[in-house]
């Protein structure tokens, strides 16, 4: 019986490099996960088997608010799982910026990007409205700043196939980014919370299934109003395997 040292050395090197690559991948995933969780307040979590979104139930004096982190695209079945978690007696405060003055002629149509799960998202809204009580709690485009409306128009043109949509737009610097997020996040969150506060007592259960970037600050504001977390759950958004 002979023992090939060369083959054994090659095998050890392969094992070493494979182990190193896995360690580097784990480190990369860990860093990205940490950053994403900080930005979203843990409403998006990256784990070795997939990406998860957070579901949190908050309660105050018999009134419950269910927060569900949402995304434009997700695994097949995700949106049905969301509906199944919404109590039938809950009033759903819908996300969805209206455009009564037709300020965004191109809209924000993602079909140009080939995201097939958008059909599931469209069906989700139909199923939700057919099975739960809903009210729109979002703002209208005309409430945004003019520069941000023009930026959204540019995005709409890009989604339609325009490869140079930002040529006539102001430079995108830190001040512009702050102004944009003040509009599309903070202003909309404030409006949503005003709609929630205006409810007259007909409902004791409310559901806010909004984009994950909105929910950390909404949760914090609810806590300042006396709400306390009753339960949390991680719902799988995507599977890696």
N, C-alpha and C positions, 0 to 999 in steps of 0.2 A: 504493500500500500504506500502510495506516494502522496505528498502534501505540497500543493502548488502555492508557494509563498506569494508569487506575483498576483495570482487570482484572488488570494485571500486579502492582499493589500488593496486591490481594486475594490473588492466588496466592502472593506472597511471604509474606504474613502467615500464610496457611494452612500453608505449608511450615515457617515459623518455629515456629508453635504445635504442629504435629505433631512436629517435632524436639524441642521442649521437653518435650512430654508423654512421648515415648519416653525422653528422658534422665531425667526424674523417675521413670518406671516402672522403668528400669534401676537407678536409685539405691535405690528402695524395695525391689526384689528383692534387691539387694546387701546392704542392711541386714538384711532379714529372713533371708536366707541365712546371713549372718555370725552372727546370734543363734541360729538353729536349729543350725548346725554347732557352736557353742560348747556349747549345752545337751546335744546328743547326742554330743559328741566326734567329729563328722564322720560319724556313722552315718546321718544324714539330710543330704542336700545338695540345695539348690535351684539349678537351672541354668535358662538361658533356655528350654530345650526341655522341661523337666519336673523332677520330683522323683526323686532317686536314693537308694538305700540302699547301705550299705557291706557288702562281704563281705571278711573278713580271715582268713587262715590263719596260725596260730601253731604253732611247733614247738619241742620240747625233747626231746633224746635219743631220737629216733625216734617220739615221740608227737606227734600233730597235733590241734589244736583248731580247728575252723572256726566262726567267728562270722558270723552272717547277721542283719542288722537287719530286723525284721519290723514289719508294721502291720496293723491290723484291716481296712482296706480298701485295695485296690490295683487296678491295671489288670488287665484280663482276661489271663490267661496268666502273671501274675507268680508265682503259687504253684507252677505247673508248672516254671517256670524255677528256682525255689528247689530243688525236688526233684531236678532234673537236675544241680544243683551239689553235691549231697550224695553222697559216695562210698558205694557199696553195702556196703562193709565197715565203715562208720562207725556208732557207737552214737549215736543222737539223744537228747539230754537235753531232754525235752519241757517246754515252758512250759504251765502250766494249773493255777490254784489250785483245789483240791478243796474240797468242802463236805459233809463226812461227817455233820455235825450239823445240816444244813439251816438254817444261820443266815441265809442269804439266800434267803428264800422266793420272791422275785420274780426272782432271778438277775440277770444283766446282759444282757438281751435287746435287741440293737440293731435288731431288725426294725422297731420303731416309728418309727425314723428314716429308713426307706426306703433303706437302703444295700444295693443289690442284690448287690454283690460279696461279701457275707458268705457266700453259697452257695459261692463259690469257696474261701473260707477253710475252711468245714466239709468240703468235698470234699478239701481239702489234707490235713487230718488223717487222713482215711480212706486216701488214697493213700499217705501217708507211713508209716502203720502197716502197710500191706499190702506195702510194698516195702523198708522199712528196719527195722533193730532199734531199738526205742525204749524209754525208761524215763522215767517222770515224775520230774522233778527240782525240782518246785515245792512250796510249803507248802500247808497247809490253812487255811481261813478261821478256824478256831478258834485259830490261832496269832497272829492279829492283835489289836491292842488294841481293847477294847470300843467306844471312840469312833469308831474307824475302821470297825469292822463296821457301826455305826449309820449312818455316812456312806455306806457302800456300799449299805446298804438304801435310803437316800434316793435314791441314783442309780438303783437298780433300779426304784423307784416312778416316778421321772421318765421312765425309758425305757418304762414301761408307760402313760404318759400323764398322770401326776399333775403338775399345773402348780405346785404349792407343796410340793415334797417336803422342803424344808429348814427349814420353820417351827419344828419342834421340836428342831432340831439346835443344838449350840453354835456360837457365832460362828466363822467361818472366818478366823482371823487367822494371822499368820506362824508362831506356835508350833504351831497345829494343822496347818498345811501341812507344817512340818518333821516333825512326828510321823507324819503320813500317809505321806510319802515315805520316812521311816525304815522303815516297815512294808512298803509295797508295792514298794519298790525295794531298799533295803539288806538287809532281812531275807531277802528272797527270793533276792537275789544270793548272800548268804552260804550259804544252804541249797544252792543250785545248785553252788557251788564245793566244798562238802562232799561232795555226791554225786559230783562229778567226781573228787575226791581219793580217794574210797572204792573206785573201780574196781580190780579185782584183777589186771589185766594181760591179761584176755581180749581186750580191744580196744586197739588203738594209735591209732585214729582216733575222734574225737568231734565231734559237731556241736551247736552251741548256736544255734538259730534262735529268738531271743527278741525281744521288743519293743525297738526301737532305743534307748530311754532306759536300758535295762539295760546295754548292751554296752560303753560306754566304761569304766565302773568295773571290769567283768569283765576287759576287756582289760588294764587297768593292773595288776590283781591277778595275772593270769597272767604278766605281765612280771616282777613281783617274785618269782615262783616260778621264773624262769629261762627262760620261753618268749620266743621272738623271732619277729617278724613275718616270714613267708616270702613272702607275696604278698597283694595287695589288689585289689579289683575294685569298680566301681560298677555296681549293678543298678537299672534304671529301675523306679520304683514307680508313677509317673503320667507321662503325656505331656500337655503343654499344647496340643499341636497334633495 
